[in-house]
Amino acid sequence: MLINSNQVNKKKSKPKPADLHKDLKGFDLKIDPFGQMESTLPMSEINDFLNDKVDDPKLRHLREEE
């Protein structure tokens, strides 16, 4: 059996966690085999964060009226 030198030196490394906003600390999102999202935060909390922090050009006219 021949062993490739790349196979000998290859270590299984864990993927580095993504850099997240401080308000989303501990957030993790996975997709199960059926396509369902599994999250460590409730979807309502994620939506509140997005509403506060992300500018939606389609909704700018609503904020201007307020």
Biotite code that builds the C-alpha atoms (Angstrom):
import biotite.structure as struc

atoms = struc.array([
    struc.Atom([0.000, 0.000, 0.000], chain_id="A", res_id=1, res_name="MET", atom_name="CA", element="C"),
    struc.Atom([1.449, 3.333, -1.041], chain_id="A", res_id=2, res_name="LEU", atom_name="CA", element="C"),
    struc.Atom([0.986, 6.306, 1.261], chain_id="A", res_id=3, res_name="ILE", atom_name="CA", element="C"),
    struc.Atom([0.920, 9.791, -0.143], chain_id="A", res_id=4, res_name="ASN", atom_name="CA", element="C"),
    struc.Atom([2.976, 12.298, 1.869], chain_id="A", res_id=5, res_name="SER", atom_name="CA", element="C"),
    struc.Atom([-0.044, 14.628, 1.959], chain_id="A", res_id=6, res_name="ASN", atom_name="CA", element="C"),
    struc.Atom([-2.062, 11.944, 3.729], chain_id="A", res_id=7, res_name="GLN", atom_name="CA", element="C"),
    struc.Atom([0.557, 11.493, 6.455], chain_id="A", res_id=8, res_name="VAL", atom_name="CA", element="C"),
    struc.Atom([0.798, 15.201, 7.337], chain_id="A", res_id=9, res_name="ASN", atom_name="CA", element="C"),
    struc.Atom([-2.898, 15.938, 7.017], chain_id="A", res_id=10, res_name="LYS", atom_name="CA", element="C"),
    struc.Atom([-4.589, 16.650, 10.329], chain_id="A", res_id=11, res_name="LYS", atom_name="CA", element="C"),
    struc.Atom([-8.297, 17.002, 10.762], chain_id="A", res_id=12, res_name="LYS", atom_name="CA", element="C"),
    struc.Atom([-8.778, 20.531, 11.986], chain_id="A", res_id=13, res_name="SER", atom_name="CA", element="C"),
    struc.Atom([-11.977, 21.975, 13.304], chain_id="A", res_id=14, res_name="LYS", atom_name="CA", element="C"),
    struc.Atom([-13.400, 24.827, 11.260], chain_id="A", res_id=15, res_name="PRO", atom_name="CA", element="C"),
    struc.Atom([-12.747, 28.236, 12.766], chain_id="A", res_id=16, res_name="LYS", atom_name="CA", element="C"),
    struc.Atom([-15.949, 29.827, 14.096], chain_id="A", res_id=17, res_name="PRO", atom_name="CA", element="C"),
    struc.Atom([-17.140, 32.863, 12.187], chain_id="A", res_id=18, res_name="ALA", atom_name="CA", element="C"),
    struc.Atom([-16.666, 36.346, 13.605], chain_id="A", res_id=19, res_name="ASP", atom_name="CA", element="C"),
    struc.Atom([-20.018, 37.471, 14.967], chain_id="A", res_id=20, res_name="LEU", atom_name="CA", element="C"),
    struc.Atom([-21.457, 40.707, 16.242], chain_id="A", res_id=21, res_name="HIS", atom_name="CA", element="C"),
    struc.Atom([-21.247, 40.923, 20.033], chain_id="A", res_id=22, res_name="LYS", atom_name="CA", element="C"),
    struc.Atom([-25.068, 40.825, 20.279], chain_id="A", res_id=23, res_name="ASP", atom_name="CA", element="C"),
    struc.Atom([-25.088, 37.416, 18.564], chain_id="A", res_id=24, res_name="LEU", atom_name="CA", element="C"),
    struc.Atom([-22.623, 35.718, 20.890], chain_id="A", res_id=25, res_name="LYS", atom_name="CA", element="C"),
    struc.Atom([-23.313, 31.992, 21.050], chain_id="A", res_id=26, res_name="GLY", atom_name="CA", element="C"),
    struc.Atom([-25.315, 31.996, 17.825], chain_id="A", res_id=27, res_name="PHE", atom_name="CA", element="C"),
    struc.Atom([-25.030, 28.851, 15.715], chain_id="A", res_id=28, res_name="ASP", atom_name="CA", element="C"),
    struc.Atom([-27.149, 27.828, 12.744], chain_id="A", res_id=29, res_name="LEU", atom_name="CA", element="C"),
    struc.Atom([-27.293, 24.361, 11.214], chain_id="A", res_id=30, res_name="LYS", atom_name="CA", element="C"),
    struc.Atom([-29.382, 22.845, 8.451], chain_id="A", res_id=31, res_name="ILE", atom_name="CA", element="C"),
    struc.Atom([-30.578, 19.315, 9.129], chain_id="A", res_id=32, res_name="ASP", atom_name="CA", element="C"),
    struc.Atom([-30.863, 16.670, 6.371], chain_id="A", res_id=33, res_name="PRO", atom_name="CA", element="C"),
    struc.Atom([-34.495, 17.663, 5.777], chain_id="A", res_id=34, res_name="PHE", atom_name="CA", element="C"),
    struc.Atom([-33.615, 21.330, 5.143], chain_id="A", res_id=35, res_name="GLY", atom_name="CA", element="C"),
    struc.Atom([-34.921, 22.538, 8.509], chain_id="A", res_id=36, res_name="GLN", atom_name="CA", element="C"),
    struc.Atom([-32.930, 25.263, 10.271], chain_id="A", res_id=37, res_name="MET", atom_name="CA", element="C"),
    struc.Atom([-31.713, 24.523, 13.775], chain_id="A", res_id=38, res_name="GLU", atom_name="CA", element="C"),
    struc.Atom([-30.605, 27.625, 15.658], chain_id="A", res_id=39, res_name="SER", atom_name="CA", element="C"),
    struc.Atom([-29.260, 28.320, 19.127], chain_id="A", res_id=40, res_name="THR", atom_name="CA", element="C"),
    struc.Atom([-31.223, 31.608, 19.219], chain_id="A", res_id=41, res_name="LEU", atom_name="CA", element="C"),
    struc.Atom([-34.969, 32.014, 18.741], chain_id="A", res_id=42, res_name="PRO", atom_name="CA", element="C"),
    struc.Atom([-35.947, 33.330, 15.309], chain_id="A", res_id=43, res_name="MET", atom_name="CA", element="C"),
    struc.Atom([-37.726, 36.305, 16.909], chain_id="A", res_id=44, res_name="SER", atom_name="CA", element="C"),
    struc.Atom([-34.441, 37.415, 18.523], chain_id="A", res_id=45, res_name="GLU", atom_name="CA", element="C"),
    struc.Atom([-32.619, 37.092, 15.184], chain_id="A", res_id=46, res_name="ILE", atom_name="CA", element="C"),
    struc.Atom([-35.335, 39.119, 13.441], chain_id="A", res_id=47, res_name="ASN", atom_name="CA", element="C"),
    struc.Atom([-35.158, 41.842, 16.103], chain_id="A", res_id=48, res_name="ASP", atom_name="CA", element="C"),
    struc.Atom([-31.378, 42.046, 15.640], chain_id="A", res_id=49, res_name="PHE", atom_name="CA", element="C"),
    struc.Atom([-31.723, 42.298, 11.856], chain_id="A", res_id=50, res_name="LEU", atom_name="CA", element="C"),
    struc.Atom([-34.431, 44.956, 12.130], chain_id="A", res_id=51, res_name="ASN", atom_name="CA", element="C"),
    struc.Atom([-32.209, 47.080, 14.367], chain_id="A", res_id=52, res_name="ASP", atom_name="CA", element="C"),
    struc.Atom([-28.846, 46.613, 12.627], chain_id="A", res_id=53, res_name="LYS", atom_name="CA", element="C"),
    struc.Atom([-29.531, 46.066, 8.903], chain_id="A", res_id=54, res_name="VAL", atom_name="CA", element="C"),
    struc.Atom([-30.733, 48.780, 6.557], chain_id="A", res_id=55, res_name="ASP", atom_name="CA", element="C"),
    struc.Atom([-33.366, 47.478, 4.122], chain_id="A", res_id=56, res_name="ASP", atom_name="CA", element="C"),
    struc.Atom([-33.646, 49.790, 1.097], chain_id="A", res_id=57, res_name="PRO", atom_name="CA", element="C"),
    struc.Atom([-37.180, 48.560, 0.386], chain_id="A", res_id=58, res_name="LYS", atom_name="CA", element="C"),
    struc.Atom([-38.347, 49.748, 3.808], chain_id="A", res_id=59, res_name="LEU", atom_name="CA", element="C"),
    struc.Atom([-36.585, 53.120, 3.952], chain_id="A", res_id=60, res_name="ARG", atom_name="CA", element="C"),
    struc.Atom([-39.749, 54.994, 3.027], chain_id="A", res_id=61, res_name="HIS", atom_name="CA", element="C"),
    struc.Atom([-41.504, 53.568, 6.103], chain_id="A", res_id=62, res_name="LEU", atom_name="CA", element="C"),
    struc.Atom([-38.793, 54.839, 8.452], chain_id="A", res_id=63, res_name="ARG", atom_name="CA", element="C"),
    struc.Atom([-38.815, 58.286, 6.843], chain_id="A", res_id=64, res_name="GLU", atom_name="CA", element="C"),
    struc.Atom([-42.558, 58.618, 7.562], chain_id="A", res_id=65, res_name="GLU", atom_name="CA", element="C"),
    struc.Atom([-42.053, 57.936, 11.277], chain_id="A", res_id=66, res_name="GLU", atom_name="CA", element="C"),
])
